[in-house]
């Protein structure tokens, strides 16, 4: 478990930051009419922010190089 956490810490950190950002976006901007799919509910906005944050910070993860030769 500890190895998995170390390998995916950027994804997890991005998810936490994105979730906080998504919730703040819902709280400050939101959707008054309730017809917006993402910003109408705080759960939707928070989950979407977590997904976007993890994808964004996941771009900066360095992949390990392998020495195997593909033919």
PDB file of N, CA, C and O in Angstrom, chain B, residues numbered from 101:
ATOM      1  N   UNK B 101       0.824  -1.199   0.000  1.00  0.00           N
ATOM      2  CA  UNK B 101       0.000   0.000   0.000  1.00  0.00           C
ATOM      3  C   UNK B 101       0.865   1.260   0.000  1.00  0.00           C
ATOM      4  O   UNK B 101       0.570   2.237  -0.689  1.00  0.00           O
ATOM      5  N   UNK B 102       1.936   1.213   0.786  1.00  0.00           N
ATOM      6  CA  UNK B 102       2.809   2.382   0.863  1.00  0.00           C
ATOM      7  C   UNK B 102       3.483   2.654  -0.476  1.00  0.00           C
ATOM      8  O   UNK B 102       3.654   3.808  -0.870  1.00  0.00           O
ATOM      9  N   UNK B 103       3.868   1.575  -1.178  1.00  0.00           N
ATOM     10  CA  UNK B 103       4.487   1.730  -2.491  1.00  0.00           C
ATOM     11  C   UNK B 103       3.499   2.344  -3.481  1.00  0.00           C
ATOM     12  O   UNK B 103       3.868   3.203  -4.282  1.00  0.00           O
ATOM     13  N   UNK B 104       2.243   1.902  -3.423  1.00  0.00           N
ATOM     14  CA  UNK B 104       1.217   2.441  -4.313  1.00  0.00           C
ATOM     15  C   UNK B 104       1.000   3.933  -4.045  1.00  0.00           C
ATOM     16  O   UNK B 104       0.866   4.723  -4.979  1.00  0.00           O
ATOM     17  N   UNK B 105       0.966   4.312  -2.762  1.00  0.00           N
ATOM     18  CA  UNK B 105       0.794   5.724  -2.419  1.00  0.00           C
ATOM     19  C   UNK B 105       1.959   6.562  -2.936  1.00  0.00           C
ATOM     20  O   UNK B 105       1.758   7.662  -3.451  1.00  0.00           O
ATOM     21  N   UNK B 106       3.173   6.041  -2.796  1.00  0.00           N
ATOM     22  CA  UNK B 106       4.338   6.778  -3.292  1.00  0.00           C
ATOM     23  C   UNK B 106       4.327   6.894  -4.815  1.00  0.00           C
ATOM     24  O   UNK B 106       4.746   7.915  -5.361  1.00  0.00           O
ATOM     25  N   UNK B 107       3.855   5.863  -5.500  1.00  0.00           N
ATOM     26  CA  UNK B 107       3.811   5.903  -6.961  1.00  0.00           C
ATOM     27  C   UNK B 107       2.732   6.835  -7.490  1.00  0.00           C
ATOM     28  O   UNK B 107       2.846   7.334  -8.610  1.00  0.00           O
ATOM     29  N   UNK B 108       1.692   7.077  -6.709  1.00  0.00           N
ATOM     30  CA  UNK B 108       0.556   7.862  -7.189  1.00  0.00           C
ATOM     31  C   UNK B 108       0.312   9.132  -6.379  1.00  0.00           C
ATOM     32  O   UNK B 108      -0.810   9.639  -6.347  1.00  0.00           O
ATOM     33  N   UNK B 109       1.344   9.645  -5.729  1.00  0.00           N
ATOM     34  CA  UNK B 109       1.142  10.819  -4.877  1.00  0.00           C
ATOM     35  C   UNK B 109       0.743  12.067  -5.667  1.00  0.00           C
ATOM     36  O   UNK B 109      -0.015  12.892  -5.157  1.00  0.00           O
ATOM     37  N   UNK B 110       1.226  12.222  -6.881  1.00  0.00           N
ATOM     38  CA  UNK B 110       0.819  13.390  -7.678  1.00  0.00           C
ATOM     39  C   UNK B 110      -0.659  13.323  -8.047  1.00  0.00           C
ATOM     40  O   UNK B 110      -1.356  14.337  -8.015  1.00  0.00           O
ATOM     41  N   UNK B 111      -1.137  12.129  -8.397  1.00  0.00           N
ATOM     42  CA  UNK B 111      -2.559  11.972  -8.705  1.00  0.00           C
ATOM     43  C   UNK B 111      -3.422  12.287  -7.485  1.00  0.00           C
ATOM     44  O   UNK B 111      -4.442  12.968  -7.592  1.00  0.00           O
ATOM     45  N   UNK B 112      -3.005  11.789  -6.341  1.00  0.00           N
ATOM     46  CA  UNK B 112      -3.781  12.000  -5.118  1.00  0.00           C
ATOM     47  C   UNK B 112      -3.767  13.468  -4.694  1.00  0.00           C
ATOM     48  O   UNK B 112      -4.796  14.019  -4.304  1.00  0.00           O
ATOM     49  N   UNK B 113      -2.604  14.089  -4.771  1.00  0.00           N
ATOM     50  CA  UNK B 113      -2.500  15.506  -4.414  1.00  0.00           C
ATOM     51  C   UNK B 113      -3.332  16.356  -5.374  1.00  0.00           C
ATOM     52  O   UNK B 113      -3.998  17.302  -4.953  1.00  0.00           O
ATOM     53  N   UNK B 114      -3.294  16.022  -6.643  1.00  0.00           N
ATOM     54  CA  UNK B 114      -4.109  16.742  -7.627  1.00  0.00           C
ATOM     55  C   UNK B 114      -5.590  16.555  -7.382  1.00  0.00           C
ATOM     56  O   UNK B 114      -6.374  17.488  -7.557  1.00  0.00           O
ATOM     57  N   UNK B 115      -5.985  15.345  -6.973  1.00  0.00           N
ATOM     58  CA  UNK B 115      -7.397  15.084  -6.690  1.00  0.00           C
ATOM     59  C   UNK B 115      -7.868  15.901  -5.493  1.00  0.00           C
ATOM     60  O   UNK B 115      -8.979  16.432  -5.501  1.00  0.00           O
ATOM     61  N   UNK B 116      -7.035  16.003  -4.468  1.00  0.00           N
ATOM     62  CA  UNK B 116      -7.408  16.785  -3.285  1.00  0.00           C
ATOM     63  C   UNK B 116      -7.516  18.266  -3.639  1.00  0.00           C
ATOM     64  O   UNK B 116      -8.484  18.929  -3.266  1.00  0.00           O
ATOM     65  N   UNK B 117      -6.528  18.779  -4.354  1.00  0.00           N
ATOM     66  CA  UNK B 117      -6.586  20.195  -4.754  1.00  0.00           C
ATOM     67  C   UNK B 117      -7.769  20.471  -5.684  1.00  0.00           C
ATOM     68  O   UNK B 117      -8.446  21.491  -5.555  1.00  0.00           O
ATOM     69  N   UNK B 118      -8.004  19.563  -6.609  1.00  0.00           N
ATOM     70  CA  UNK B 118      -9.128  19.734  -7.531  1.00  0.00           C
ATOM     71  C   UNK B 118     -10.469  19.669  -6.824  1.00  0.00           C
ATOM     72  O   UNK B 118     -11.387  20.417  -7.161  1.00  0.00           O
ATOM     73  N   UNK B 119     -10.591  18.777  -5.841  1.00  0.00           N
ATOM     74  CA  UNK B 119     -11.838  18.679  -5.085  1.00  0.00           C
ATOM     75  C   UNK B 119     -12.110  19.960  -4.311  1.00  0.00           C
ATOM     76  O   UNK B 119     -13.242  20.441  -4.268  1.00  0.00           O
ATOM     77  N   UNK B 120     -11.077  20.502  -3.708  1.00  0.00           N
ATOM     78  CA  UNK B 120     -11.236  21.769  -2.983  1.00  0.00           C
ATOM     79  C   UNK B 120     -11.621  22.878  -3.959  1.00  0.00           C
ATOM     80  O   UNK B 120     -12.520  23.673  -3.684  1.00  0.00           O
ATOM     81  N   UNK B 121     -10.942  22.925  -5.087  1.00  0.00           N
ATOM     82  CA  UNK B 121     -11.253  23.930  -6.105  1.00  0.00           C
ATOM     83  C   UNK B 121     -12.657  23.775  -6.663  1.00  0.00           C
ATOM     84  O   UNK B 121     -13.351  24.769  -6.878  1.00  0.00           O
ATOM     85  N   UNK B 122     -13.084  22.539  -6.900  1.00  0.00           N
ATOM     86  CA  UNK B 122     -14.435  22.299  -7.404  1.00  0.00           C
ATOM     87  C   UNK B 122     -15.503  22.726  -6.419  1.00  0.00           C
ATOM     88  O   UNK B 122     -16.525  23.291  -6.807  1.00  0.00           O
ATOM     89  N   UNK B 123     -15.268  22.456  -5.147  1.00  0.00           N
ATOM     90  CA  UNK B 123     -16.239  22.869  -4.128  1.00  0.00           C
ATOM     91  C   UNK B 123     -16.302  24.391  -4.020  1.00  0.00           C
ATOM     92  O   UNK B 123     -17.383  24.971  -3.922  1.00  0.00           O
ATOM     93  N   UNK B 124     -15.145  25.025  -4.039  1.00  0.00           N
ATOM     94  CA  UNK B 124     -15.122  26.492  -3.967  1.00  0.00           C
ATOM     95  C   UNK B 124     -15.798  27.087  -5.196  1.00  0.00           C
ATOM     96  O   UNK B 124     -16.506  28.089  -5.091  1.00  0.00           O
ATOM     97  N   UNK B 125     -15.585  26.474  -6.364  1.00  0.00           N
ATOM     98  CA  UNK B 125     -16.250  26.961  -7.571  1.00  0.00           C
ATOM     99  C   UNK B 125     -17.769  26.843  -7.437  1.00  0.00           C
ATOM    100  O   UNK B 125     -18.502  27.766  -7.793  1.00  0.00           O
ATOM    101  N   UNK B 126     -18.241  25.695  -6.917  1.00  0.00           N
ATOM    102  CA  UNK B 126     -19.687  25.532  -6.714  1.00  0.00           C
ATOM    103  C   UNK B 126     -20.212  26.588  -5.744  1.00  0.00           C
ATOM    104  O   UNK B 126     -21.278  27.162  -5.963  1.00  0.00           O
ATOM    105  N   UNK B 127     -19.457  26.842  -4.670  1.00  0.00           N
ATOM    106  CA  UNK B 127     -19.905  27.782  -3.644  1.00  0.00           C
ATOM    107  C   UNK B 127     -19.928  29.222  -4.166  1.00  0.00           C
ATOM    108  O   UNK B 127     -20.859  29.965  -3.857  1.00  0.00           O
ATOM    109  N   UNK B 128     -18.935  29.627  -4.941  1.00  0.00           N
ATOM    110  CA  UNK B 128     -18.824  31.004  -5.386  1.00  0.00           C
ATOM    111  C   UNK B 128     -19.588  31.283  -6.680  1.00  0.00           C
ATOM    112  O   UNK B 128     -20.192  32.346  -6.822  1.00  0.00           O
ATOM    113  N   UNK B 129     -19.567  30.340  -7.625  1.00  0.00           N
ATOM    114  CA  UNK B 129     -20.206  30.555  -8.918  1.00  0.00           C
ATOM    115  C   UNK B 129     -21.501  29.768  -9.003  1.00  0.00           C
ATOM    116  O   UNK B 129     -22.576  30.343  -9.174  1.00  0.00           O
ATOM    117  N   UNK B 130     -21.394  28.461  -8.884  1.00  0.00           N
ATOM    118  CA  UNK B 130     -22.570  27.591  -8.852  1.00  0.00           C
ATOM    119  C   UNK B 130     -23.481  27.730 -10.053  1.00  0.00           C
ATOM    120  O   UNK B 130     -23.089  28.225 -11.109  1.00  0.00           O
ATOM    121  N   UNK B 131     -24.712  27.277  -9.858  1.00  0.00           N
ATOM    122  CA  UNK B 131     -25.718  27.333 -10.911  1.00  0.00           C
ATOM    123  C   UNK B 131     -27.063  27.601 -10.246  1.00  0.00           C
ATOM    124  O   UNK B 131     -27.600  26.727  -9.566  1.00  0.00           O
ATOM    125  N   UNK B 132     -27.596  28.763 -10.430  1.00  0.00           N
ATOM    126  CA  UNK B 132     -28.825  29.157  -9.760  1.00  0.00           C
ATOM    127  C   UNK B 132     -30.034  28.385 -10.279  1.00  0.00           C
ATOM    128  O   UNK B 132     -30.903  27.999  -9.498  1.00  0.00           O
ATOM    129  N   UNK B 133     -30.095  28.160 -11.576  1.00  0.00           N
ATOM    130  CA  UNK B 133     -31.277  27.512 -12.154  1.00  0.00           C
ATOM    131  C   UNK B 133     -31.333  26.016 -11.869  1.00  0.00           C
ATOM    132  O   UNK B 133     -32.410  25.422 -11.933  1.00  0.00           O
ATOM    133  N   UNK B 134     -30.202  25.396 -11.558  1.00  0.00           N
ATOM    134  CA  UNK B 134     -30.168  23.967 -11.283  1.00  0.00           C
ATOM    135  C   UNK B 134     -30.100  23.094 -12.526  1.00  0.00           C
ATOM    136  O   UNK B 134     -30.196  21.871 -12.421  1.00  0.00           O
ATOM    137  N   UNK B 135     -29.937  23.688 -13.689  1.00  0.00           N
ATOM    138  CA  UNK B 135     -29.893  22.914 -14.929  1.00  0.00           C
ATOM    139  C   UNK B 135     -28.472  22.598 -15.381  1.00  0.00           C
ATOM    140  O   UNK B 135     -28.281  21.866 -16.352  1.00  0.00           O
ATOM    141  N   UNK B 136     -27.491  23.133 -14.699  1.00  0.00           N
ATOM    142  CA  UNK B 136     -26.095  22.865 -15.060  1.00  0.00           C
ATOM    143  C   UNK B 136     -25.706  21.486 -14.524  1.00  0.00           C
ATOM    144  O   UNK B 136     -25.907  21.194 -13.345  1.00  0.00           O
ATOM    145  N   UNK B 137     -25.156  20.653 -15.385  1.00  0.00           N
ATOM    146  CA  UNK B 137     -24.854  19.273 -14.989  1.00  0.00           C
ATOM    147  C   UNK B 137     -23.753  19.190 -13.934  1.00  0.00           C
ATOM    148  O   UNK B 137     -23.835  18.370 -13.019  1.00  0.00           O
ATOM    149  N   UNK B 138     -22.747  20.014 -14.049  1.00  0.00           N
ATOM    150  CA  UNK B 138     -21.604  19.897 -13.138  1.00  0.00           C
ATOM    151  C   UNK B 138     -21.765  20.787 -11.915  1.00  0.00           C
ATOM    152  O   UNK B 138     -21.498  20.341 -10.798  1.00  0.00           O
ATOM    153  N   UNK B 139     -22.184  22.001 -12.089  1.00  0.00           N
ATOM    154  CA  UNK B 139     -22.173  22.954 -10.982  1.00  0.00           C
ATOM    155  C   UNK B 139     -23.499  23.071 -10.243  1.00  0.00           C
ATOM    156  O   UNK B 139     -23.635  23.935  -9.377  1.00  0.00           O
ATOM    157  N   UNK B 140     -24.475  22.236 -10.556  1.00  0.00           N
ATOM    158  CA  UNK B 140     -25.762  22.366  -9.862  1.00  0.00           C
ATOM    159  C   UNK B 140     -25.728  21.764  -8.459  1.00  0.00           C
ATOM    160  O   UNK B 140     -26.493  22.186  -7.592  1.00  0.00           O
ATOM    161  N   UNK B 141     -24.850  20.783  -8.223  1.00  0.00           N
ATOM    162  CA  UNK B 141     -24.746  20.129  -6.915  1.00  0.00           C
ATOM    163  C   UNK B 141     -23.295  20.158  -6.455  1.00  0.00           C
ATOM    164  O   UNK B 141     -22.384  20.036  -7.274  1.00  0.00           O
ATOM    165  N   UNK B 142     -23.073  20.320  -5.158  1.00  0.00           N
ATOM    166  CA  UNK B 142     -21.679  20.368  -4.687  1.00  0.00           C
ATOM    167  C   UNK B 142     -20.930  19.059  -4.895  1.00  0.00           C
ATOM    168  O   UNK B 142     -19.721  19.086  -5.128  1.00  0.00           O
ATOM    169  N   UNK B 143     -21.595  17.930  -4.820  1.00  0.00           N
ATOM    170  CA  UNK B 143     -20.922  16.649  -5.030  1.00  0.00           C
ATOM    171  C   UNK B 143     -20.412  16.522  -6.463  1.00  0.00           C
ATOM    172  O   UNK B 143     -19.282  16.090  -6.687  1.00  0.00           O
ATOM    173  N   UNK B 144     -21.241  16.898  -7.425  1.00  0.00           N
ATOM    174  CA  UNK B 144     -20.830  16.834  -8.828  1.00  0.00           C
ATOM    175  C   UNK B 144     -19.617  17.726  -9.093  1.00  0.00           C
ATOM    176  O   UNK B 144     -18.656  17.318  -9.745  1.00  0.00           O
ATOM    177  N   UNK B 145     -19.682  18.930  -8.581  1.00  0.00           N
ATOM    178  CA  UNK B 145     -18.600  19.885  -8.800  1.00  0.00           C
ATOM    179  C   UNK B 145     -17.315  19.434  -8.121  1.00  0.00           C
ATOM    180  O   UNK B 145     -16.228  19.599  -8.676  1.00  0.00           O
ATOM    181  N   UNK B 146     -17.431  18.868  -6.929  1.00  0.00           N
ATOM    182  CA  UNK B 146     -16.265  18.398  -6.199  1.00  0.00           C
ATOM    183  C   UNK B 146     -15.622  17.200  -6.897  1.00  0.00           C
ATOM    184  O   UNK B 146     -14.399  17.149  -7.034  1.00  0.00           O
ATOM    185  N   UNK B 147     -16.431  16.241  -7.336  1.00  0.00           N
ATOM    186  CA  UNK B 147     -15.892  15.073  -8.026  1.00  0.00           C
ATOM    187  C   UNK B 147     -15.260  15.450  -9.362  1.00  0.00           C
ATOM    188  O   UNK B 147     -14.208  14.924  -9.724  1.00  0.00           O
ATOM    189  N   UNK B 148     -15.897  16.357 -10.090  1.00  0.00           N
ATOM    190  CA  UNK B 148     -15.340  16.805 -11.363  1.00  0.00           C
ATOM    191  C   UNK B 148     -14.008  17.521 -11.138  1.00  0.00           C
ATOM    192  O   UNK B 148     -13.056  17.317 -11.892  1.00  0.00           O
ATOM    193  N   UNK B 149     -13.943  18.354 -10.106  1.00  0.00           N
ATOM    194  CA  UNK B 149     -12.694  19.039  -9.785  1.00  0.00           C
ATOM    195  C   UNK B 149     -11.596  18.065  -9.400  1.00  0.00           C
ATOM    196  O   UNK B 149     -10.438  18.253  -9.772  1.00  0.00           O
ATOM    197  N   UNK B 150     -11.956  17.012  -8.646  1.00  0.00           N
ATOM    198  CA  UNK B 150     -10.973  16.000  -8.253  1.00  0.00           C
ATOM    199  C   UNK B 150     -10.438  15.269  -9.484  1.00  0.00           C
ATOM    200  O   UNK B 150      -9.236  15.027  -9.594  1.00  0.00           O
ATOM    201  N   UNK B 151     -11.317  14.924 -10.390  1.00  0.00           N
ATOM    202  CA  UNK B 151     -10.898  14.239 -11.618  1.00  0.00           C
ATOM    203  C   UNK B 151      -9.971  15.119 -12.446  1.00  0.00           C
ATOM    204  O   UNK B 151      -8.919  14.667 -12.899  1.00  0.00           O
ATOM    205  N   UNK B 152     -10.358  16.369 -12.643  1.00  0.00           N
ATOM    206  CA  UNK B 152      -9.543  17.278 -13.440  1.00  0.00           C
ATOM    207  C   UNK B 152      -8.202  17.565 -12.772  1.00  0.00           C
ATOM    208  O   UNK B 152      -7.177  17.656 -13.448  1.00  0.00           O
ATOM    209  N   UNK B 153      -8.204  17.708 -11.453  1.00  0.00           N
ATOM    210  CA  UNK B 153      -6.957  17.961 -10.736  1.00  0.00           C
ATOM    211  C   UNK B 153      -5.993  16.797 -10.823  1.00  0.00           C
ATOM    212  O   UNK B 153      -4.792  16.993 -11.009  1.00  0.00           O
ATOM    213  N   UNK B 154      -6.515  15.579 -10.689  1.00  0.00           N
ATOM    214  CA  UNK B 154      -5.628  14.417 -10.769  1.00  0.00           C
ATOM    215  C   UNK B 154      -5.096  14.236 -12.185  1.00  0.00           C
ATOM    216  O   UNK B 154      -3.939  13.858 -12.365  1.00  0.00           O
ATOM    217  N   UNK B 155      -5.913  14.496 -13.177  1.00  0.00           N
ATOM    218  CA  UNK B 155      -5.428  14.400 -14.558  1.00  0.00           C
ATOM    219  C   UNK B 155      -4.386  15.466 -14.858  1.00  0.00           C
ATOM    220  O   UNK B 155      -3.401  15.206 -15.549  1.00  0.00           O
ATOM    221  N   UNK B 156      -4.604  16.661 -14.339  1.00  0.00           N
ATOM    222  CA  UNK B 156      -3.665  17.754 -14.588  1.00  0.00           C
ATOM    223  C   UNK B 156      -2.311  17.484 -13.947  1.00  0.00           C
ATOM    224  O   UNK B 156      -1.279  17.600 -14.609  1.00  0.00           O
ATOM    225  N   UNK B 157      -2.301  17.128 -12.676  1.00  0.00           N
ATOM    226  CA  UNK B 157      -1.022  16.871 -12.021  1.00  0.00           C
ATOM    227  C   UNK B 157      -0.414  15.554 -12.470  1.00  0.00           C
ATOM    228  O   UNK B 157       0.797  15.369 -12.357  1.00  0.00           O
ATOM    229  N   UNK B 158      -1.220  14.643 -12.971  1.00  0.00           N
ATOM    230  CA  UNK B 158      -0.704  13.388 -13.499  1.00  0.00           C
ATOM    231  C   UNK B 158       0.151  13.590 -14.743  1.00  0.00           C
ATOM    232  O   UNK B 158       0.964  12.734 -15.092  1.00  0.00           O
ATOM    233  N   UNK B 159      -0.035  14.717 -15.404  1.00  0.00           N
ATOM    234  CA  UNK B 159       0.796  15.024 -16.570  1.00  0.00           C
ATOM    235  C   UNK B 159       2.262  15.199 -16.200  1.00  0.00           C
ATOM    236  O   UNK B 159       3.143  15.017 -17.040  1.00  0.00           O
ATOM    237  N   UNK B 160       2.524  15.551 -14.949  1.00  0.00           N
ATOM    238  CA  UNK B 160       3.887  15.837 -14.517  1.00  0.00           C
ATOM    239  C   UNK B 160       4.590  14.627 -13.907  1.00  0.00           C
ATOM    240  O   UNK B 160       5.730  14.736 -13.456  1.00  0.00           O
ATOM    241  N   UNK B 161       3.923  13.481 -13.890  1.00  0.00           N
ATOM    242  CA  UNK B 161       4.531  12.281 -13.335  1.00  0.00           C
ATOM    243  C   UNK B 161       5.571  11.740 -14.315  1.00  0.00           C
ATOM    244  O   UNK B 161       5.311  11.610 -15.511  1.00  0.00           O
ATOM    245  N   UNK B 162       6.737  11.432 -13.789  1.00  0.00           N
ATOM    246  CA  UNK B 162       7.810  10.884 -14.622  1.00  0.00           C
ATOM    247  C   UNK B 162       7.654   9.380 -14.680  1.00  0.00           C
ATOM    248  O   UNK B 162       7.495   8.723 -13.651  1.00  0.00           O
ATOM    249  N   UNK B 163       7.700   8.847 -15.864  1.00  0.00           N
ATOM    250  CA  UNK B 163       7.607   7.405 -16.058  1.00  0.00           C
ATOM    251  C   UNK B 163       8.976   6.778 -15.869  1.00  0.00           C
ATOM    252  O   UNK B 163       9.999   7.363 -16.225  1.00  0.00           O
ATOM    253  N   UNK B 164       8.980   5.579 -15.302  1.00  0.00           N
ATOM    254  CA  UNK B 164      10.248   4.867 -15.128  1.00  0.00           C
ATOM    255  C   UNK B 164      10.666   4.262 -16.477  1.00  0.00           C
ATOM    256  O   UNK B 164       9.845   3.723 -17.221  1.00  0.00           O
ATOM    257  N   UNK B 165      11.948   4.369 -16.760  1.00  0.00           N
ATOM    258  CA  UNK B 165      12.471   3.799 -17.998  1.00  0.00           C
ATOM    259  C   UNK B 165      12.797   2.335 -17.767  1.00  0.00           C
ATOM    260  O   UNK B 165      13.355   1.961 -16.736  1.00  0.00           O
ATOM    261  N   UNK B 166      12.443   1.519 -18.735  1.00  0.00           N
ATOM    262  CA  UNK B 166      12.789   0.105 -18.637  1.00  0.00           C
ATOM    263  C   UNK B 166      13.899  -0.201 -19.625  1.00  0.00           C
ATOM    264  O   UNK B 166      14.029   0.457 -20.657  1.00  0.00           O
ATOM    265  N   UNK B 167      14.688  -1.194 -19.301  1.00  0.00           N
ATOM    266  CA  UNK B 167      15.822  -1.553 -20.135  1.00  0.00           C
ATOM    267  C   UNK B 167      15.481  -2.660 -21.148  1.00  0.00           C
ATOM    268  O   UNK B 167      16.350  -3.105 -21.898  1.00  0.00           O
ATOM    269  N   UNK B 168      14.246  -3.089 -21.167  1.00  0.00           N
ATOM    270  CA  UNK B 168      13.878  -4.151 -22.092  1.00  0.00           C
ATOM    271  C   UNK B 168      13.746  -3.590 -23.508  1.00  0.00           C
ATOM    272  O   UNK B 168      13.381  -2.432 -23.704  1.00  0.00           O
ATOM    273  N   UNK B 169      14.050  -4.430 -24.475  1.00  0.00           N
ATOM    274  CA  UNK B 169      13.976  -4.045 -25.883  1.00  0.00           C
ATOM    275  C   UNK B 169      12.715  -4.635 -26.481  1.00  0.00           C
ATOM    276  O   UNK B 169      12.476  -5.838 -26.377  1.00  0.00           O
ATOM    277  N   UNK B 170      11.906  -3.792 -27.105  1.00  0.00           N
ATOM    278  CA  UNK B 170      10.682  -4.258 -27.742  1.00  0.00           C
ATOM    279  C   UNK B 170      10.974  -4.535 -29.215  1.00  0.00           C
ATOM    280  O   UNK B 170      11.576  -3.710 -29.901  1.00  0.00           O
ATOM    281  N   UNK B 171      10.550  -5.687 -29.688  1.00  0.00           N
ATOM    282  CA  UNK B 171      10.788  -5.990 -31.097  1.00  0.00           C
ATOM    283  C   UNK B 171       9.513  -6.058 -31.876  1.00  0.00           C
ATOM    284  O   UNK B 171       9.538  -6.305 -33.082  1.00  0.00           O
TER     285      UNK B 171
END
